[in-house]
Amino acid sequence: METEKWKTLSVAGARRLRKSNGANFLVLDGLTRLSDPVAKVLGGGRGYLHLNGLEKISPQAAAYLARGNGELLLNGLSRLTAETARALARYEGCLMLDGVTHVADDVAAELAKFKGTDLTLDGLEKISNKGLIVLATLKIKSLSLGMKSISVEQAKILHAFKGGVGLGVSWLSGKVAAILGRRRGALYLPFLQSLTTDAARGLARHRGYMDLNGLERISRETACQLAAHRGDIGLASVKSLSVKAAAALARVKGVIDLSDMEALTPKVAEELFKSPVRLNLGITRLTDPVAKVISRRKEYVSLYGIKELTDRQVKILLPKFAAGTLGLHHLAQRKIETAWKKAREDGQWPFKSNRKRSANRH
């Protein structure tokens, strides 16, 4: 059923949905109104409920929806009353309110009672420091705020929050970055478009996952600062790296996500693979020299962007694939699995001779 296109929903229709096989994943983004009786039927589920078309919702309907546990999306709401916030705060899963642009102090006080796992307000444009202080007391996994700018004082307030923090900033001052870098929870900065050396130095003090997936370029100077980071780091929009930048990033103690990188030169690959950490690479083109570099790496490498391998590359990468330390696109994987099967059937697979020598020693 293409429920996302439905414009209306009756109580009877809601009951049928709740009894259907897809009851744990309901996308009803076409609904612009939701009556209290229908909300009562929809609430209480333990799955995904998407109602992003709603621009208004009554406190009673919110209370019914809050009986669920899973993921509740109400991203069409642009305003929240304290009464509605109080009702939604009882939800025990992930609550997304990304259309809300202003959180008044009384609304923040109610949201601070949130009983769920994650709260996202990615459209947030205005909140007082008083309201931010209250939200920072939340005991949840993550708090995502769409703030396009953040002051030193606000950064200090968020330092008190123990979970992961998400912000909508595109630029950070060195002072703010240094404060955020002292946090221990995950740090999500997916809209950051540039990073000064001072800001990179401050963020590098961070311990834990750091999302910098909006950065498209990493200079050698920035990479050298980030090298001190201890934890996984997302750089999914970076398409290329200089040899010196790659050498610096190889010192990061954590998984490096370079899933948008289109190609690697042998020299860049050599530097990156000096690191023992896991690398997620999005390269779509592979040369034989780079394949040789990858084959010598003991640690796991993801190459899910590679759909085709030449016969030569299959031969180069086969031992690594057989060792379980190479991830490939299913089309490339099919070809290398076929080659592996044939090598074993023909008695050409090296592991066979190793087993014979081991058997002779016994």
TAFENKA-V431193 format. One record per residue. N is the residue number from 1. SS is DSSP state (h for helix, s for strand, l for the rest). OMEGA is omega as a letter, one per 20 degrees, with the letter a starting at -180 (999 if undefined). Layout:
# TAFENKA-V431193
[[N & SS & OMEGA] [N & SS & OMEGA]]
This chain:
# TAFENKA-V431193
[[1 & l & r] [2 & l & a] [3 & h & a] [4 & h & a] [5 & h & a] [6 & l & r] [7 & l & r] [8 & l & r] [9 & l & r] [10 & l & r] [11 & h & r] [12 & h & r] [13 & h & r] [14 & h & r] [15 & h & r] [16 & h & r] [17 & h & a] [18 & h & r] [19 & h & a] [20 & l & r] [21 & l & a] [22 & l & a] [23 & l & a] [24 & l & r] [25 & s & a] [26 & s & r] [27 & s & a] [28 & l & a] [29 & l & r] [30 & l & r] [31 & l & r] [32 & l & r] [33 & l & r] [34 & l & r] [35 & l & r] [36 & h & r] [37 & h & r] [38 & h & r] [39 & h & r] [40 & h & r] [41 & h & a] [42 & h & a] [43 & l & r] [44 & l & r] [45 & l & r] [46 & l & a] [47 & l & a] [48 & s & r] [49 & s & a] [50 & s & a] [51 & l & a] [52 & l & r] [53 & l & a] [54 & l & r] [55 & l & r] [56 & l & r] [57 & l & a] [58 & l & r] [59 & h & a] [60 & h & r] [61 & h & r] [62 & h & r] [63 & h & r] [64 & h & a] [65 & h & a] [66 & l & r] [67 & l & a] [68 & l & r] [69 & l & a] [70 & l & r] [71 & s & a] [72 & s & a] [73 & s & r] [74 & l & a] [75 & l & r] [76 & l & r] [77 & l & r] [78 & l & r] [79 & l & r] [80 & l & r] [81 & l & r] [82 & h & a] [83 & h & r] [84 & h & r] [85 & h & r] [86 & h & a] [87 & h & a] [88 & h & a] [89 & l & r] [90 & l & a] [91 & l & a] [92 & l & r] [93 & l & r] [94 & s & a] [95 & s & a] [96 & s & a] [97 & l & a] [98 & l & r] [99 & l & a] [100 & l & a] [101 & l & a] [102 & s & r] [103 & s & r] [104 & l & a] [105 & h & a] [106 & h & r] [107 & h & r] [108 & h & r] [109 & h & r] [110 & h & r] [111 & h & r] [112 & l & r] [113 & l & a] [114 & l & a] [115 & l & a] [116 & l & a] [117 & l & a] [118 & s & r] [119 & s & r] [120 & s & r] [121 & s & a] [122 & l & r] [123 & l & a] [124 & l & r] [125 & l & a] [126 & s & r] [127 & s & a] [128 & l & r] [129 & h & r] [130 & h & r] [131 & h & a] [132 & h & r] [133 & h & r] [134 & h & a] [135 & h & a] [136 & l & r] [137 & l & a] [138 & l & r] [139 & l & a] [140 & l & a] [141 & l & a] [142 & s & r] [143 & s & a] [144 & s & a] [145 & s & a] [146 & l & a] [147 & l & a] [148 & l & r] [149 & l & a] [150 & l & a] [151 & l & r] [152 & h & a] [153 & h & r] [154 & h & r] [155 & h & r] [156 & h & r] [157 & h & a] [158 & h & r] [159 & l & a] [160 & l & a] [161 & l & a] [162 & l & a] [163 & l & r] [164 & s & a] [165 & s & r] [166 & s & a] [167 & l & a] [168 & l & a] [169 & l & r] [170 & l & a] [171 & l & r] [172 & l & r] [173 & l & r] [174 & h & a] [175 & h & r] [176 & h & r] [177 & h & a] [178 & h & r] [179 & h & r] [180 & h & a] [181 & h & r] [182 & l & r] [183 & l & r] [184 & l & r] [185 & l & r] [186 & l & a] [187 & s & a] [188 & s & r] [189 & l & a] [190 & l & a] [191 & l & r] [192 & l & a] [193 & l & r] [194 & l & a] [195 & l & r] [196 & l & r] [197 & h & r] [198 & h & r] [199 & h & r] [200 & h & r] [201 & h & r] [202 & h & a] [203 & h & a] [204 & l & r] [205 & l & a] [206 & l & r] [207 & s & a] [208 & l & a] [209 & l & r] [210 & s & a] [211 & s & r] [212 & l & a] [213 & l & r] [214 & l & a] [215 & l & r] [216 & l & a] [217 & l & r] [218 & l & r] [219 & l & r] [220 & h & a] [221 & h & r] [222 & h & a] [223 & h & a] [224 & h & r] [225 & h & a] [226 & h & a] [227 & l & a] [228 & l & a] [229 & l & r] [230 & s & a] [231 & l & r] [232 & l & a] [233 & s & r] [234 & s & r] [235 & l & a] [236 & l & a] [237 & l & r] [238 & l & a] [239 & l & r] [240 & l & r] [241 & l & r] [242 & l & r] [243 & h & a] [244 & h & r] [245 & h & r] [246 & h & r] [247 & h & r] [248 & h & a] [249 & h & r] [250 & l & a] [251 & l & r] [252 & l & a] [253 & s & r] [254 & l & r] [255 & l & r] [256 & s & r] [257 & s & r] [258 & s & a] [259 & l & r] [260 & l & r] [261 & l & a] [262 & l & a] [263 & l & r] [264 & l & r] [265 & l & r] [266 & h & a] [267 & h & r] [268 & h & r] [269 & h & r] [270 & h & a] [271 & h & a] [272 & h & a] [273 & l & r] [274 & l & r] [275 & l & r] [276 & l & a] [277 & l & r] [278 & l & r] [279 & s & r] [280 & s & a] [281 & s & a] [282 & l & a] [283 & l & a] [284 & l & r] [285 & l & a] [286 & l & r] [287 & l & r] [288 & h & r] [289 & h & r] [290 & h & r] [291 & h & r] [292 & h & r] [293 & h & r] [294 & h & a] [295 & h & a] [296 & l & a] [297 & l & a] [298 & l & a] [299 & l & a] [300 & l & r] [301 & s & r] [302 & s & r] [303 & s & a] [304 & l & r] [305 & l & a] [306 & l & a] [307 & l & a] [308 & l & r] [309 & l & r] [310 & l & r] [311 & h & r] [312 & h & a] [313 & h & r] [314 & h & a] [315 & h & a] [316 & h & a] [317 & h & a] [318 & h & r] [319 & h & a] [320 & h & r] [321 & h & a] [322 & h & r] [323 & l & r] [324 & l & a] [325 & l & r] [326 & s & r] [327 & s & a] [328 & s & r] [329 & l & a] [330 & h & r] [331 & h & r] [332 & h & r] [333 & h & r] [334 & h & a] [335 & h & a] [336 & h & r] [337 & h & r] [338 & h & r] [339 & h & r] [340 & h & r] [341 & h & a] [342 & h & a] [343 & h & r] [344 & h & r] [345 & h & a] [346 & l & r] [347 & l & a] [348 & l & a] [349 & l & a] [350 & h & a] [351 & h & a] [352 & h & a] [353 & h & r] [354 & h & a] [355 & h & r] [356 & h & a] [357 & h & r] [358 & h & a] [359 & h & a] [360 & h & a] [361 & h & r] [362 & l & 999]]
